């Protein structure tokens, strides 16, 4: 149960990050770290990575719940 909650929180943060980067691309906002302007293609990669991480966090939540059901049957 604690693992499921952890994966839910992680998935939520990655979802929010992906939404932020998507909005950044839509409105063409600039992000600066020091004097370096982060190119928009970096946000595209971050969105893809975040989608990947959200998918696997949801998959792990599902597996954790199935494992809990299997263990309670024994």
C-alpha positions, 0 to 999 in steps of 0.5 A: 500500500505504501508503494502504491501511494509513493508511485501515485505521488511520483506519477503526479509530480511527473504529470505536473512537470509534463503539463508545465513543459507543454504549456511552456511550449504552447506559450513559447516561454523562455527558461533561463539557468544563469545566462543559458537559455534552455531550448524548447527541444529540451522541454519536448524531451522532458515531456516524453520522459515524463510520459514514460515515467507516469506510464510506469508509475501507473503500471507499478501501482497496478502490479502492487495492487494485484500482488496485494490481492494475490497475497491475501488469497493465500 
